[in-house]
Amino acid sequence: MSLTLLIGVFRNTFKRRRCFLSPYGGEAGFLAHEDMSNETAIEVLRVRLEQAMKMRNANPKALARTAGLGETVVRDILQGKTGDVRLGTVEKLAKVLGLSIGDLLPDAFGRVSARQAVQSDHPPIISAHAGDGAIALRQVDISYAMGAGRNIEDYPDELPVLFDPGFLRSLTHASPEMLFVAQGDGDSMFPTMINGDQVIVDTSQRRLNMQDRIWALSVHGAAMIKRLRTVGPNRVRIMSDNTTIPPEEVDADDVFIAGRVVWIGRKV
């Protein structure tokens, strides 16, 4: 059901009854405001969506892709290029953002009572510089190779990943703005890492001052996750945890360190 149709239903069908059926079933308790236009409804939706995305450092393309929508859907809403939005679209966006549908549905539809509103069970979301609540770390679609590596190019941002601030402080003293989440690809770091593992990279640590730690780096434009060890003047040994892959020595000037891997996580 679209916002236009929903407003029409309000005006023509529910003039005698001041509520409508929630997409989740049952009466949602929204009050119909007959003087609200579809343009007003979409504008309020645009403002709320923009605010929610800023709090999560989310970009339109990544949000749309994660929600299973066309790549331009969110962008068109934010830029006011669409005159209608389906209720199912709002529901998908709210789910990905960790919100209830009532958080994004505009006040053009009225107010949702506290008892009837669908409440989110996600922690409060804040920007990386705030002090409480869940912290949204930038996620980059780098796919750092754990094998031979891949060419570095301009990788797109994905939807940010939420972390507890206390947990992040246990990993590093770096500001959250200095951290990003990426995903490993390959088996050269097996068994420490397996294909598809997520990593947190601390970009404040880019100087090779600790031997045999795991780093996100690139050599001659190829990005990878490896252990590093200095082995002499201006020489670095690149090592895999997979014993079938021999180490490689290169000039230190050929190694660009993006940051140190401070956390590895995987799905089970």
SEFI-817474 format. One line per field, with one value per residue: x, y, z of N, C-alpha, C in turn; residue in three letters. Coordinates in Angstrom, 2 decimals. Last residue first. Example, Ala and Ser with C-alpha at 12.3 -4.5 7.8 and 13.67 -1.06 7.14 Angstrom:
<zatis>
n_u (12.85,13.19)
n_v (-2.25,-5.69)
n_w (7.08,7.80)
ca_u (13.67,12.30)
ca_v (-1.06,-4.50)
ca_w (7.14,7.80)
c_u (12.90,13.20)
c_v (0.03,-3.30)
c_w (7.87,7.80)
r (SER,ALA)
</zatis>
This chain:
<zatis>
n_u (28.47,30.57,33.32,35.94,38.72,40.46,42.47,44.82,46.10,46.25,47.44,50.66,52.29,55.45,57.68,59.48,60.47,60.65,59.82,59.46,57.04,56.42,54.31,51.61,51.00,50.25,48.57,49.30,51.84,53.83,56.36,59.00,60.81,63.54,65.17,67.37,65.33,62.78,59.66,56.69,53.13,50.37,47.69,45.41,45.64,45.72,48.09,49.82,52.26,50.50,48.69,46.99,46.25,47.98,48.83,52.23,54.97,56.03,55.31,55.54,54.84,52.17,49.52,46.91,44.65,43.02,42.19,39.63,37.95,36.63,34.83,35.35,35.48,37.53,39.06,41.98,43.61,44.43,44.24,45.17,44.51,42.01,39.58,38.94,37.44,35.95,35.84,35.25,37.41,38.36,38.48,36.14,36.48,39.88,41.75,42.31,40.85,39.25,37.72,36.31,34.47,32.95,31.82,30.17,29.15,28.43,27.05,28.16,26.73,26.45,29.48,31.08,33.06,36.47,38.50,41.05,43.67,43.48,44.07,45.81,46.31,44.54,42.86,42.04,39.46,36.96,35.85,33.47,33.44,31.61,31.99,30.12,28.09,27.60,24.95,25.46,27.57,29.04,29.86,31.16,29.67,26.18,23.98,21.03,19.93,19.48,16.33,13.70,11.16,7.62,4.81,2.24,0.39,1.30,1.72,0.00,0.99,-0.67,-0.90,-0.04,1.79,3.95,5.22,7.01,9.25,8.33,6.54,8.18,11.10,14.52,16.81,17.16,15.79,13.14,12.73,12.83,10.55,8.50,8.69,7.90,5.26,4.08,5.69,5.43,5.45,6.98,10.46,12.44,13.62,15.98,15.16,13.95,16.12,17.75,16.16,16.14,18.28,18.53,15.60,16.00,17.00,18.33,20.85,20.36,19.67,22.09,23.89,22.78,22.80,24.82,24.99,25.51,23.46,22.53,21.81,19.53,17.73,17.49,16.31,13.86,12.70,12.52,10.86,8.51,7.82,7.38,5.26,3.24,3.09,2.19,-0.33,-1.56,-3.95,-6.48,-7.23,-5.55,-6.34,-4.20,-3.28,-3.78,-3.58,-5.34,-4.07,-0.96,1.13,0.05,-2.98,-5.85,-6.70,-9.03,-11.53,-14.27,-15.39,-13.44,-12.27,-12.61,-11.51,-9.17,-7.74,-7.43,-5.75,-3.50,-2.91,-2.30,0.03,1.68,0.58,0.84)
n_v (-17.94,-15.42,-13.80,-11.37,-9.85,-6.84,-5.30,-4.87,-1.65,-0.11,0.12,0.42,-0.42,-1.29,-0.47,0.20,-2.23,-4.77,-8.13,-11.63,-13.99,-17.43,-19.89,-21.73,-23.72,-22.62,-19.75,-17.29,-15.56,-12.59,-10.66,-8.83,-6.07,-3.81,-1.73,-3.86,-6.63,-7.51,-7.07,-8.66,-9.20,-11.10,-9.70,-9.02,-6.78,-5.34,-4.19,-2.10,-2.97,-4.05,-3.04,-4.21,-4.81,-7.19,-8.80,-9.12,-9.52,-6.77,-3.42,-1.25,0.07,2.27,2.60,2.99,4.23,2.40,-0.69,-2.71,-5.61,-8.06,-11.07,-13.83,-14.87,-17.63,-17.33,-16.97,-18.92,-21.10,-18.92,-16.99,-17.79,-17.91,-15.26,-12.20,-10.27,-7.10,-4.36,-1.36,1.06,3.84,6.47,7.12,6.15,6.64,4.09,2.23,-1.02,-2.95,-1.79,0.04,-1.68,-2.36,0.11,0.55,-2.09,-1.45,-1.94,-0.96,0.74,-0.58,0.24,2.31,1.08,1.80,2.58,0.08,-2.23,-5.60,-8.12,-11.18,-13.84,-13.94,-12.41,-9.18,-7.16,-6.04,-3.54,-1.94,-0.86,0.68,2.64,1.87,3.25,2.31,2.51,4.63,7.57,9.66,10.48,10.10,8.49,8.85,6.21,4.49,2.35,-1.12,-2.51,-3.07,-0.64,-1.08,-0.06,1.39,1.05,2.44,5.01,5.68,7.74,10.40,11.10,11.18,13.15,12.28,9.42,6.59,6.05,4.94,2.97,0.87,1.13,0.47,-0.45,-0.08,-2.26,-1.52,0.83,-0.18,-1.82,0.09,1.67,-0.25,-0.74,1.64,3.42,6.79,9.43,11.15,11.70,13.49,14.35,13.30,11.13,9.54,9.01,7.49,5.22,4.26,3.51,0.73,-0.91,-2.93,-4.36,-3.07,-2.90,-1.01,1.27,1.68,2.19,4.55,6.47,5.62,6.23,7.05,7.03,9.58,9.84,8.21,9.66,12.00,10.96,10.07,12.48,13.81,12.05,12.15,14.77,14.50,12.73,14.35,16.51,15.22,14.41,16.63,16.82,17.04,14.75,12.55,9.79,8.34,4.98,2.42,-0.05,-2.98,-5.96,-6.25,-4.91,-2.79,-1.89,-0.28,2.82,5.24,6.54,6.40,7.96,8.12,6.01,6.37,8.73,9.32,6.91,6.23,8.27,7.57,5.19,6.04,7.49,5.54,2.23,-1.19)
n_w (13.14,11.77,13.43,13.89,15.29,15.95,15.03,12.60,11.93,8.63,6.17,5.09,2.24,1.16,-0.09,1.84,2.66,0.22,1.32,1.47,2.42,3.39,1.74,2.75,4.44,6.85,7.29,8.08,6.24,6.25,5.03,6.31,5.12,5.34,6.32,7.80,8.96,9.23,10.81,9.93,9.89,8.66,6.65,4.25,1.39,-1.89,-4.11,-4.62,-3.57,-0.91,1.96,4.94,8.18,10.26,13.22,14.46,14.27,16.31,16.19,14.61,11.91,12.11,12.34,14.13,13.39,12.23,13.02,11.85,12.53,10.28,9.61,7.37,4.82,5.50,8.72,10.71,11.82,10.32,7.47,5.85,3.29,2.17,1.38,2.73,5.38,5.56,7.92,9.63,11.17,13.23,13.81,15.03,17.64,18.70,20.44,22.26,21.80,23.07,24.98,23.52,22.35,24.61,25.22,22.98,20.89,17.44,14.21,11.02,8.12,4.87,3.04,0.63,-2.15,-2.97,-5.37,-5.05,-5.14,-6.19,-3.69,-2.69,-2.35,0.57,1.86,0.74,1.81,1.06,1.23,1.91,5.22,7.69,10.57,13.45,15.76,19.06,21.43,24.37,24.78,23.63,20.15,17.80,16.14,17.03,18.14,18.94,21.56,20.56,19.43,19.45,18.89,19.10,17.60,19.61,21.65,23.85,22.88,19.78,17.23,15.52,11.95,9.43,9.50,10.82,8.91,9.84,11.40,13.74,13.00,12.46,14.54,13.55,12.33,9.68,8.64,9.31,7.85,5.24,5.22,5.67,3.39,1.51,2.22,1.46,-1.18,-1.96,-4.32,-5.70,-5.49,-5.00,-2.65,-1.86,-0.34,-2.32,-3.99,-2.27,-1.96,-4.70,-6.22,-6.06,-4.77,-1.78,0.37,2.35,1.27,-0.76,0.74,2.16,0.06,-1.00,1.16,4.05,7.57,10.18,11.92,11.95,9.27,9.18,10.73,9.18,6.84,7.86,8.63,6.14,4.69,6.18,5.66,2.90,2.77,3.92,2.15,-0.13,0.62,3.25,5.83,6.69,7.98,9.70,11.66,14.00,14.53,15.56,14.41,14.92,13.19,11.51,10.52,9.26,11.01,9.92,11.56,13.02,13.51,11.52,9.66,7.80,6.43,3.68,2.73,4.15,4.38,1.73,0.95,2.41,1.07,-1.48,-0.86,0.22,-0.83,0.00)
ca_u (28.46,29.24,32.73,34.66,38.25,39.36,42.34,43.59,46.27,45.96,46.18,49.85,51.43,54.33,56.62,58.87,59.50,61.15,59.72,60.16,57.61,56.52,55.60,51.96,51.29,51.63,48.45,49.17,50.51,53.63,54.91,58.55,59.64,62.98,64.23,67.21,66.59,63.86,60.85,57.86,54.32,51.29,48.83,45.53,45.67,45.33,47.28,48.41,52.14,51.84,48.75,48.05,45.61,47.80,48.06,50.82,54.08,56.33,55.02,56.33,55.20,53.62,50.01,48.12,45.60,43.89,42.50,40.97,37.99,37.72,34.88,35.44,34.26,36.91,38.49,40.82,43.27,43.12,43.65,45.34,45.93,42.31,40.65,38.59,38.53,35.74,36.03,34.99,36.46,38.12,39.70,36.33,35.73,38.54,41.52,42.04,41.77,40.11,38.55,37.37,35.48,33.68,32.71,31.36,29.06,29.24,26.91,27.96,27.59,25.72,28.32,30.71,31.89,35.47,37.55,40.32,42.96,43.86,43.28,45.47,47.29,45.34,43.75,42.30,40.91,37.28,37.20,33.48,33.93,31.94,31.98,31.42,28.06,28.39,25.69,24.69,26.74,29.62,29.08,31.81,30.88,27.33,24.60,22.14,19.95,19.97,17.74,14.48,12.38,8.85,5.76,3.36,0.13,0.93,2.86,0.03,0.85,0.23,-1.31,-0.96,0.61,2.83,5.12,5.76,9.44,9.39,6.00,7.60,9.74,13.43,16.57,17.68,17.24,13.73,12.69,13.83,11.87,8.70,8.95,9.23,6.23,4.18,4.89,6.27,4.73,5.71,9.36,12.15,12.28,16.05,15.90,13.16,14.98,18.22,16.43,14.92,17.95,19.63,16.39,15.29,16.44,16.88,20.65,20.80,18.72,20.84,24.09,22.92,21.57,24.63,24.59,26.54,24.11,22.91,22.95,20.73,18.11,18.03,17.61,14.80,12.97,13.28,12.21,9.24,8.15,8.40,6.56,3.60,3.49,3.48,0.67,-1.39,-2.56,-5.92,-7.74,-5.60,-6.35,-5.36,-2.95,-4.09,-2.34,-5.44,-4.69,-2.18,1.48,0.57,-1.53,-5.22,-6.59,-7.85,-10.27,-13.50,-16.22,-13.91,-12.19,-13.15,-12.75,-10.14,-8.08,-8.22,-7.07,-4.18,-3.22,-3.47,-1.11,1.25,1.39,0.00)
ca_v (-19.37,-15.96,-14.62,-11.98,-10.75,-7.75,-5.39,-5.62,-2.95,-0.15,0.83,-0.15,0.62,-1.70,-1.01,1.30,-1.56,-3.51,-7.01,-10.45,-13.18,-15.98,-19.41,-20.54,-24.12,-23.11,-21.02,-18.31,-16.12,-13.99,-10.81,-10.18,-6.55,-5.05,-1.46,-2.49,-5.99,-8.53,-6.43,-8.69,-8.51,-10.77,-10.58,-9.08,-8.08,-5.27,-5.36,-1.94,-2.73,-4.12,-3.26,-3.53,-4.58,-5.84,-8.88,-8.79,-10.67,-7.89,-4.66,-1.23,-1.31,2.13,2.36,2.18,5.04,3.16,0.56,-2.18,-4.18,-7.53,-9.62,-13.23,-14.18,-16.80,-18.10,-16.38,-17.71,-21.16,-20.06,-16.76,-17.77,-18.87,-16.19,-13.05,-10.99,-8.55,-4.93,-2.79,0.63,2.42,5.87,7.62,5.34,7.17,4.98,3.57,0.04,-3.33,-2.93,0.55,-1.04,-3.40,-0.53,1.40,-1.51,-2.06,-1.41,-2.05,0.64,-0.11,-0.57,2.04,1.74,0.84,3.28,1.08,-1.22,-4.23,-7.54,-9.77,-13.06,-14.75,-13.18,-10.56,-7.39,-7.46,-3.66,-3.15,-0.63,-0.62,2.60,1.96,2.76,3.12,1.75,3.93,6.48,8.89,10.57,10.99,7.93,9.03,7.51,4.65,3.68,-0.09,-2.20,-3.69,-1.28,-0.55,-1.17,1.51,0.40,1.05,4.26,5.60,6.35,9.92,11.21,10.11,13.39,12.73,10.83,7.08,6.69,5.94,4.22,1.56,0.65,1.32,-0.79,0.97,-2.21,-2.76,0.86,0.78,-2.40,-1.01,2.26,0.34,-1.81,1.36,2.29,5.76,8.37,11.65,10.76,13.19,14.81,14.45,12.20,10.03,9.76,8.78,6.09,4.51,4.93,1.55,-0.39,-1.98,-5.09,-3.23,-3.76,-2.35,0.69,1.42,1.03,3.35,6.02,6.32,5.37,7.25,5.74,9.00,10.60,7.83,8.31,12.06,11.62,9.11,11.45,14.40,12.38,10.88,14.39,15.41,12.30,13.07,16.73,15.88,13.37,16.21,16.55,18.21,14.93,14.00,10.34,9.20,6.25,3.56,0.61,-1.55,-5.22,-6.86,-6.05,-3.85,-1.90,-1.56,1.94,4.38,7.26,5.58,7.65,9.38,6.03,5.19,8.25,10.37,7.70,5.36,8.17,8.82,5.16,5.20,8.13,6.64,3.42,0.00)
ca_w (13.44,11.98,12.37,14.24,14.24,16.29,16.49,12.89,12.57,10.06,6.39,6.17,2.79,2.02,-0.95,1.09,3.52,0.73,0.39,1.95,1.33,3.62,2.23,1.97,3.06,6.72,6.58,9.12,6.32,6.64,5.00,5.96,5.87,4.80,5.23,7.33,8.60,9.16,10.25,10.80,9.41,9.74,6.89,5.70,2.05,-0.48,-3.75,-4.97,-5.02,-1.51,0.51,4.19,6.87,9.72,11.97,14.60,14.10,15.44,16.91,15.84,12.21,12.17,10.99,14.26,14.16,11.33,13.72,11.57,12.83,11.09,9.71,8.70,5.21,4.47,7.62,10.03,12.59,10.95,8.19,7.28,3.63,3.23,1.10,1.60,4.76,5.51,6.59,9.55,10.16,13.05,13.29,13.68,16.66,18.50,19.30,22.78,21.42,21.95,25.41,24.40,21.52,23.89,26.18,23.19,22.21,18.48,15.57,11.96,9.31,6.03,3.31,2.01,-1.57,-2.54,-4.51,-5.81,-4.36,-6.49,-4.77,-2.62,-3.11,-0.33,2.72,0.40,1.90,0.83,0.72,1.08,3.87,7.08,9.11,12.78,14.38,18.14,20.44,23.36,25.27,24.70,21.37,18.75,16.72,16.15,18.24,18.01,20.95,21.46,19.21,20.51,18.45,19.65,17.55,18.69,20.38,24.02,23.39,21.23,17.64,16.54,13.34,9.75,8.66,11.65,9.31,9.28,10.10,13.84,13.51,11.31,14.28,14.04,13.72,10.54,8.49,9.83,9.31,5.70,4.98,6.61,4.70,1.44,2.36,2.88,-0.71,-1.36,-3.63,-5.21,-5.60,-6.40,-2.97,-2.75,0.31,-1.18,-4.52,-2.78,-0.81,-3.93,-6.21,-5.58,-5.88,-2.64,-0.75,2.53,2.43,-1.10,-0.20,2.87,0.93,-1.83,0.51,2.79,6.45,9.14,11.66,13.23,9.78,8.43,11.15,10.54,6.78,7.28,9.63,7.25,4.21,6.05,7.03,3.39,2.24,4.50,3.54,-0.15,0.40,1.86,5.47,6.06,6.64,9.61,10.31,13.78,13.93,16.40,14.79,14.74,14.28,11.99,11.35,8.39,10.93,10.24,10.41,13.07,13.52,12.44,10.82,8.36,7.88,4.32,2.16,3.87,5.56,2.60,0.38,2.74,2.49,-1.27,-1.50,1.07,-0.92,0.00)
c_u (27.08,29.34,31.34,34.12,36.94,39.00,41.22,43.51,44.92,46.17,45.84,48.61,50.52,53.59,55.37,57.73,58.79,60.07,60.40,60.13,58.28,57.20,55.58,53.26,51.73,51.99,49.86,48.99,50.47,52.15,54.60,57.03,59.29,61.87,63.67,66.28,66.32,65.19,62.02,58.99,55.44,52.55,49.51,46.59,45.68,45.27,46.99,47.52,50.67,51.68,50.20,47.86,46.57,46.96,47.71,50.15,52.62,55.19,55.20,56.07,56.14,53.96,51.53,48.62,46.92,44.82,43.50,41.12,39.43,37.45,36.07,35.44,34.29,35.61,37.80,40.35,42.04,42.72,44.72,44.65,46.18,43.77,40.96,39.78,38.04,36.89,35.86,35.18,36.36,37.21,39.54,37.56,35.87,37.80,40.07,41.73,41.36,41.20,39.52,38.28,36.63,34.78,33.55,32.34,30.31,29.00,27.76,27.97,27.20,26.60,27.58,29.50,31.70,34.28,36.41,39.36,42.29,43.01,43.72,44.67,47.01,46.34,44.57,43.22,41.19,38.78,37.51,34.84,33.98,32.29,32.37,31.23,29.43,28.39,26.41,25.57,26.00,28.82,29.58,31.05,31.51,28.59,25.70,22.68,21.20,19.93,18.19,15.96,13.11,10.06,7.12,4.24,1.31,0.84,2.55,1.20,0.94,-0.05,-0.28,-1.42,-0.44,1.62,3.88,5.49,8.16,9.57,7.04,7.00,9.20,12.11,15.50,17.47,17.86,15.24,13.36,13.89,12.97,10.09,9.24,9.62,7.66,5.19,5.14,5.37,5.72,4.91,8.09,10.99,11.87,14.69,15.95,13.85,14.11,17.07,16.89,15.16,16.75,19.27,17.40,16.19,15.64,16.23,19.17,20.55,19.08,19.83,22.82,23.07,21.69,23.45,24.45,26.25,25.22,23.67,23.44,21.96,19.39,18.52,18.27,16.20,13.99,13.66,13.09,10.68,8.91,8.81,7.67,4.99,3.96,4.00,2.07,-0.36,-2.47,-4.47,-7.13,-5.99,-6.46,-5.26,-4.24,-3.65,-2.57,-4.18,-4.71,-2.74,0.25,0.99,-1.09,-3.73,-5.87,-7.83,-9.06,-12.05,-15.43,-14.74,-12.59,-13.25,-13.41,-11.51,-9.25,-8.65,-7.99,-5.59,-3.94,-3.89,-2.38,0.04,0.87,0.88)
c_v (-19.93,-17.45,-15.09,-12.79,-11.39,-8.58,-6.34,-5.84,-3.59,-1.55,0.89,0.71,-0.02,-0.47,-1.40,0.83,-0.43,-2.82,-5.80,-9.36,-11.96,-15.29,-17.90,-19.96,-22.95,-23.56,-21.52,-19.69,-17.14,-14.35,-12.29,-10.24,-7.95,-5.54,-2.72,-2.40,-4.58,-7.91,-7.42,-7.96,-8.61,-10.13,-10.20,-10.13,-7.92,-6.67,-5.33,-3.11,-2.68,-4.01,-3.24,-3.72,-3.72,-5.89,-7.47,-8.84,-10.37,-8.93,-5.82,-2.45,-1.34,0.72,2.24,1.80,4.30,4.11,1.34,-0.83,-3.74,-6.06,-9.21,-11.71,-13.59,-16.18,-17.15,-17.34,-17.03,-19.93,-20.71,-17.84,-17.52,-18.83,-17.08,-13.96,-11.92,-9.20,-6.44,-3.23,-0.89,2.18,4.38,7.02,5.82,6.31,5.46,4.55,1.34,-2.30,-3.36,-0.58,-0.50,-2.79,-1.61,0.81,-0.68,-1.34,-2.18,-1.48,-0.51,-0.28,0.02,1.13,1.40,1.56,2.34,1.76,-0.24,-3.27,-6.11,-9.31,-11.57,-13.85,-14.15,-11.21,-8.88,-7.65,-5.08,-3.28,-1.95,-0.39,1.19,1.86,2.97,2.46,2.68,3.16,5.82,7.70,9.56,11.09,8.82,8.63,7.62,6.07,3.85,1.26,-1.15,-3.45,-1.88,-1.34,-0.64,0.28,0.45,0.34,2.79,4.74,6.32,8.46,10.64,10.16,12.33,13.14,11.14,8.48,7.20,6.70,5.31,2.89,1.41,0.60,0.06,0.68,-1.19,-2.72,-0.36,0.83,-1.48,-1.63,1.18,0.95,-1.31,0.24,2.05,4.65,7.34,10.63,11.36,12.23,14.54,14.96,13.46,11.23,10.30,9.63,7.46,5.48,5.26,3.03,0.63,-1.58,-4.22,-4.00,-4.04,-3.33,-0.75,0.76,0.67,2.11,4.71,5.70,6.20,6.38,5.83,7.70,10.02,8.57,7.86,10.70,11.68,9.70,10.43,13.34,12.90,11.14,13.08,15.08,13.21,12.64,15.44,16.13,13.98,15.10,16.05,18.02,16.14,14.35,11.85,9.81,7.03,4.89,1.85,-0.88,-3.74,-6.10,-6.79,-5.07,-2.98,-1.47,0.68,3.52,6.36,6.04,6.92,9.13,7.37,5.32,7.14,9.81,8.63,6.11,7.31,8.82,6.42,5.21,7.35,7.35,4.50,1.23)
c_w (13.14,12.27,12.78,13.10,14.72,15.07,16.91,14.40,12.84,10.60,7.87,6.38,3.83,2.51,-0.16,0.19,2.78,1.55,1.02,0.88,1.95,2.45,2.47,2.53,2.20,5.30,6.25,8.53,7.46,6.69,5.21,6.09,5.37,5.72,4.58,6.12,8.13,8.77,10.32,10.09,10.45,9.14,8.21,6.01,3.56,0.12,-2.25,-4.64,-5.45,-3.01,0.07,2.70,6.07,8.43,11.52,13.22,14.39,15.44,15.94,16.72,13.42,12.64,10.95,12.86,14.37,12.07,12.87,12.25,12.66,11.39,10.58,8.61,6.60,4.97,6.66,8.95,12.02,11.76,9.07,8.11,5.12,3.68,2.30,1.28,3.66,4.77,6.69,8.11,10.16,11.85,13.00,13.01,15.23,17.48,19.27,21.66,22.08,21.68,24.31,24.90,22.36,23.03,25.53,24.20,22.47,19.81,16.55,13.37,10.21,7.27,4.50,2.05,-0.11,-1.92,-4.16,-4.87,-5.32,-5.67,-5.00,-3.82,-3.07,-1.03,1.88,1.43,1.68,0.77,0.30,0.41,3.11,5.62,8.64,11.27,13.74,16.76,19.47,22.40,24.11,25.17,22.39,20.06,17.77,16.88,17.22,18.12,20.10,20.79,20.22,20.33,19.65,19.14,17.98,18.75,19.43,22.70,23.51,21.67,19.15,16.83,14.27,11.20,8.91,10.82,10.12,9.79,9.48,12.53,13.65,11.73,13.07,13.89,14.36,12.02,9.44,9.77,9.91,7.22,5.48,6.46,5.72,2.77,2.30,3.13,0.77,-0.83,-3.12,-4.46,-5.01,-6.58,-4.40,-3.18,-0.54,-0.56,-3.40,-3.29,-1.27,-2.79,-5.32,-5.45,-5.38,-3.81,-1.70,1.39,2.66,0.04,-0.54,1.96,1.68,-0.99,-0.24,2.05,5.18,7.91,10.63,13.06,11.09,8.93,10.45,11.00,8.15,7.24,9.13,8.27,5.34,5.63,7.04,4.82,2.73,4.05,4.18,1.25,0.39,1.78,4.03,5.64,5.94,8.19,10.37,12.40,13.73,15.83,15.63,15.25,14.00,13.16,11.85,9.19,9.96,10.02,10.82,11.82,13.70,12.41,11.88,9.62,8.50,5.82,2.95,3.50,5.27,3.83,1.21,2.18,2.92,0.18,-1.26,0.47,0.02,0.00)
r (VAL,LYS,ARG,GLY,ILE,TRP,VAL,VAL,ARG,GLY,ALA,ILE,PHE,VAL,ASP,ASP,ALA,ASP,VAL,GLU,GLU,PRO,PRO,ILE,THR,THR,ASN,ASP,SER,MET,ILE,ARG,VAL,ARG,ASN,PRO,GLY,VAL,THR,ARG,LEU,ARG,LYS,ILE,MET,ALA,ALA,GLY,HIS,VAL,SER,LEU,ALA,TRP,ILE,ARG,ASP,GLN,MET,ASN,LEU,ARG,ARG,GLN,SER,THR,ASP,VAL,ILE,VAL,GLN,ASP,GLY,ASN,ILE,MET,THR,PRO,PHE,MET,SER,ASP,GLY,ASP,GLY,GLN,ALA,VAL,PHE,LEU,MET,GLU,PRO,SER,ALA,HIS,THR,LEU,SER,ARG,LEU,PHE,GLY,PRO,ASP,PHE,LEU,VAL,PRO,LEU,GLU,ASP,PRO,TYR,ASP,GLU,ILE,ASN,ARG,GLY,ALA,GLY,MET,ALA,TYR,SER,ILE,ASP,VAL,GLN,ARG,LEU,ALA,ILE,ALA,GLY,ASP,GLY,ALA,HIS,ALA,SER,ILE,ILE,PRO,PRO,HIS,ASP,SER,GLN,VAL,ALA,GLN,ARG,ALA,SER,VAL,ARG,GLY,PHE,ALA,ASP,PRO,LEU,LEU,ASP,GLY,ILE,SER,LEU,GLY,LEU,VAL,LYS,ALA,LEU,LYS,GLU,VAL,THR,GLY,LEU,ARG,VAL,ASP,GLY,THR,LYS,GLY,GLN,LEU,ILE,ASP,ARG,VAL,VAL,THR,GLU,GLY,LEU,GLY,ALA,THR,ARG,ALA,LEU,ALA,LYS,PRO,ASN,ALA,ASN,ARG,MET,LYS,MET,ALA,GLN,GLU,LEU,ARG,VAL,ARG,LEU,VAL,GLU,ILE,ALA,THR,GLU,ASN,SER,MET,ASP,GLU,HIS,ALA,LEU,PHE,GLY,ALA,GLU,GLY,GLY,TYR,PRO,SER,LEU,PHE,CYS,ARG,ARG,ARG,LYS,PHE,THR,ASN,ARG,PHE,VAL,GLY,ILE,LEU,LEU,THR,LEU,SER,MET)
</zatis>
